[in-house]
Amino acid sequence: MKEGIHPAYQPAKIICACGNVIDTRSTVKSIHVEICSACHPFYTGKQKLVDTAGRVERFRRKYGANAAK
Protein backbone atom coordinates (compact mmCIF):
# COMPACT_ATOMS: atom_id res chain seq x y z
CA MET A 1 0.00 0.00 0.00
CA LYS A 2 1.14 3.50 -0.72
CA GLU A 3 1.93 5.67 2.27
CA GLY A 4 -0.18 8.73 3.04
CA ILE A 5 -3.14 8.10 0.72
CA HIS A 6 -5.38 6.08 3.04
CA PRO A 7 -7.61 7.60 5.76
CA ALA A 8 -6.84 6.90 9.42
CA TYR A 9 -8.50 3.72 10.71
CA GLN A 10 -9.50 4.46 14.32
CA PRO A 11 -11.81 3.17 17.07
CA ALA A 12 -15.43 4.19 16.43
CA LYS A 13 -18.85 3.92 18.08
CA ILE A 14 -22.06 2.92 16.30
CA ILE A 15 -25.00 4.51 18.15
CA CYS A 16 -28.54 3.27 17.50
CA ALA A 17 -31.77 5.17 18.08
CA CYS A 18 -32.76 2.49 20.65
CA GLY A 19 -29.69 3.39 22.75
CA ASN A 20 -27.50 0.42 21.86
CA VAL A 21 -23.80 1.30 21.42
CA ILE A 22 -21.39 -0.92 19.45
CA ASP A 23 -17.64 -0.40 19.56
CA THR A 24 -15.81 -1.06 16.29
CA ARG A 25 -13.23 0.52 14.02
CA SER A 26 -13.84 2.89 11.12
CA THR A 27 -12.54 5.95 9.34
CA VAL A 28 -15.15 8.10 11.16
CA LYS A 29 -15.41 8.48 14.95
CA SER A 30 -19.17 7.88 15.35
CA ILE A 31 -21.98 6.48 13.22
CA HIS A 32 -25.67 7.07 14.08
CA VAL A 33 -28.18 4.46 12.83
CA GLU A 34 -31.95 4.06 13.22
CA ILE A 35 -32.13 0.25 13.51
CA CYS A 36 -29.46 -2.14 14.82
CA SER A 37 -29.27 -5.88 15.47
CA ALA A 38 -30.61 -5.34 19.01
CA CYS A 39 -33.90 -3.80 17.81
CA HIS A 40 -34.33 -5.15 14.25
CA PRO A 41 -37.35 -7.52 13.94
CA PHE A 42 -35.34 -10.11 11.95
CA TYR A 43 -32.88 -10.59 14.82
CA THR A 44 -35.26 -10.11 17.76
CA GLY A 45 -38.13 -12.22 16.42
CA LYS A 46 -40.63 -9.49 17.32
CA GLN A 47 -42.81 -7.97 14.64
CA LYS A 48 -42.39 -4.21 14.82
CA LEU A 49 -43.94 -1.89 12.27
CA VAL A 50 -41.52 0.88 11.32
CA ASP A 51 -43.61 3.64 9.77
CA THR A 52 -41.66 6.17 7.75
CA ALA A 53 -43.51 9.40 7.07
CA GLY A 54 -47.00 7.85 7.40
CA ARG A 55 -46.64 5.39 4.51
CA VAL A 56 -48.55 2.62 6.30
CA GLU A 57 -51.48 4.88 7.16
CA ARG A 58 -51.56 6.23 3.61
CA PHE A 59 -51.62 2.66 2.28
CA ARG A 60 -54.46 1.70 4.65
CA ARG A 61 -56.50 4.77 3.67
CA LYS A 62 -55.98 4.09 -0.02
CA TYR A 63 -56.55 0.33 -0.09
CA GLY A 64 -58.28 -0.42 3.21
CA ALA A 65 -61.74 0.67 2.07
CA ASN A 66 -61.46 -1.24 -1.22
CA ALA A 67 -60.40 -4.48 0.48
CA ALA A 68 -63.67 -4.67 2.43
CA LYS A 69 -65.81 -4.45 -0.75
Backbone bond lengths (Angstrom), bond angles and torsions (degrees), N, CA, C in turn:
res aa  C-N    CA-C-N  psi(-1)  N-CA   C-N-CA  omega(-1)  CA-C   N-CA-C  phi
1 M - - - 1.447 - - 1.523 109.48 -
2 K 1.303 114.85 144.39 1.455 119.67 177.82 1.521 109.81 -75.39
3 E 1.284 116.57 143.80 1.460 122.47 179.28 1.525 110.46 -78.92
4 G 1.338 115.79 139.84 1.453 121.70 170.95 1.524 116.39 83.19
5 I 1.341 119.45 1.08 1.461 118.87 -178.91 1.531 112.54 -106.02
6 H 1.320 117.67 -10.03 1.454 121.24 -177.89 1.525 110.95 -99.87
7 P 1.352 117.64 143.84 1.469 120.08 178.56 1.530 111.04 -69.68
8 A 1.308 116.01 158.08 1.470 121.20 179.84 1.525 109.89 -68.52
9 Y 1.324 116.87 133.19 1.460 123.99 179.66 1.519 106.46 -101.93
10 Q 1.341 117.13 109.27 1.460 122.19 -169.43 1.519 111.37 -129.07
11 P 1.322 118.38 165.33 1.472 120.23 174.59 1.528 110.45 -61.35
12 A 1.336 116.13 141.38 1.466 121.19 -177.81 1.524 109.70 -140.19
13 K 1.324 115.69 161.23 1.463 121.98 177.10 1.520 108.42 -120.59
14 I 1.357 115.45 132.49 1.454 121.74 172.69 1.520 106.06 -100.97
15 I 1.334 117.27 120.14 1.458 122.83 -175.82 1.524 108.69 -113.64
16 C 1.335 115.61 122.34 1.464 121.68 -179.31 1.526 109.90 -94.74
17 A 1.323 115.67 159.71 1.461 121.08 177.70 1.527 111.45 -65.36
18 C 1.342 117.98 -25.21 1.466 121.09 179.41 1.523 111.95 -78.22
19 G 1.342 118.20 -9.63 1.455 122.04 178.55 1.518 114.08 105.22
20 N 1.326 117.53 -5.84 1.457 121.52 179.06 1.528 110.01 -71.18
21 V 1.333 117.52 136.02 1.457 122.83 179.08 1.520 108.59 -121.27
22 I 1.332 116.76 128.88 1.462 123.16 -179.94 1.522 107.70 -118.17
23 D 1.323 116.17 128.88 1.459 121.18 176.79 1.521 109.35 -93.23
24 T 1.329 115.99 129.62 1.458 121.89 -179.77 1.526 108.55 -150.70
25 R 1.300 116.96 -162.97 1.462 121.46 176.67 1.513 109.17 -127.17
26 S 1.328 116.72 142.85 1.454 121.57 -178.13 1.519 109.04 -161.63
27 T 1.328 115.34 177.58 1.458 119.85 176.30 1.523 111.62 -86.92
28 V 1.346 117.14 -10.13 1.468 121.96 175.12 1.531 108.65 -114.24
29 K 1.334 117.34 154.55 1.466 120.61 -174.25 1.520 113.29 -77.37
30 S 1.344 119.17 -35.56 1.459 120.89 179.59 1.521 110.07 -144.05
31 I 1.338 114.48 145.45 1.460 121.97 179.28 1.529 106.62 -127.87
32 H 1.326 117.40 127.61 1.468 122.39 179.22 1.527 108.43 -105.46
33 V 1.350 116.53 125.54 1.459 121.99 -179.98 1.522 109.73 -123.98
34 E 1.337 116.88 160.37 1.456 121.67 179.79 1.519 111.86 -89.70
35 I 1.336 117.74 -37.55 1.464 122.22 -177.27 1.523 108.69 -132.30
36 C 1.348 115.94 131.23 1.463 121.11 178.11 1.526 109.07 -121.37
37 S 1.319 116.65 -177.04 1.463 120.77 -179.27 1.523 112.41 -67.88
38 A 1.335 118.02 -19.78 1.465 120.96 179.28 1.534 112.24 -78.74
39 C 1.334 117.93 -23.20 1.464 119.78 -177.71 1.525 113.16 -122.90
40 H 1.324 119.31 -0.59 1.466 121.71 179.74 1.526 110.34 -74.96
41 P 1.337 118.96 133.77 1.470 121.58 -176.89 1.524 113.72 -59.51
42 F 1.320 119.31 -31.30 1.460 121.75 -179.97 1.519 110.81 -63.36
43 Y 1.317 117.54 -39.93 1.462 121.53 -177.63 1.530 113.05 -86.48
44 T 1.333 117.48 -31.18 1.464 120.22 -177.25 1.519 112.64 -87.63
45 G 1.328 117.84 -22.52 1.455 121.04 -177.92 1.518 112.95 81.95
46 K 1.304 118.45 2.27 1.462 123.03 179.15 1.524 108.71 -100.58
47 Q 1.323 115.75 134.26 1.454 119.80 176.79 1.521 108.58 -80.45
48 K 1.310 116.78 118.57 1.449 121.69 179.55 1.521 107.71 -129.79
49 L 1.308 117.09 126.15 1.445 121.77 -177.76 1.521 108.85 -88.66
50 V 1.324 116.47 115.23 1.453 121.38 179.27 1.521 106.85 -98.71
51 D 1.305 116.42 107.22 1.459 122.37 -176.68 1.516 109.21 -96.77
52 T 1.315 116.36 119.39 1.448 121.25 179.77 1.522 108.78 -106.71
53 A 1.279 116.41 112.53 1.466 124.60 175.81 1.523 112.69 58.74
54 G 1.347 118.32 35.60 1.456 121.72 173.96 1.515 115.52 73.41
55 R 1.322 118.65 21.18 1.463 121.38 -177.34 1.524 112.38 -64.65
56 V 1.327 117.01 -37.79 1.466 120.33 -178.87 1.524 109.65 -67.13
57 E 1.312 117.58 -45.83 1.466 121.00 179.30 1.527 111.01 -63.18
58 R 1.311 117.11 -40.02 1.457 120.70 178.39 1.530 110.59 -63.76
59 F 1.327 116.64 -40.36 1.459 121.35 176.79 1.523 110.84 -63.41
60 R 1.329 117.45 -44.04 1.466 121.28 -179.74 1.527 111.48 -65.60
61 R 1.336 117.28 -38.51 1.462 119.58 177.60 1.525 110.66 -66.65
62 K 1.313 116.68 -39.22 1.459 120.76 -176.07 1.521 112.29 -73.60
63 Y 1.334 117.13 -45.08 1.457 121.04 -173.55 1.516 114.09 -109.71
64 G 1.301 119.68 -10.71 1.450 122.42 -178.39 1.514 113.01 -66.11
65 A 1.323 118.52 -41.73 1.448 122.30 -179.19 1.527 110.75 -70.66
66 N 1.312 118.43 -34.78 1.457 122.24 -179.44 1.516 112.34 -73.93
67 A 1.317 117.70 -28.34 1.468 121.40 -178.58 1.519 111.24 -69.39
68 A 1.335 118.04 -29.37 1.458 121.67 -178.71 1.534 112.03 -76.21
69 K 1.336 117.27 -21.56 1.478 121.00 -176.59 1.498 112.56 -79.45
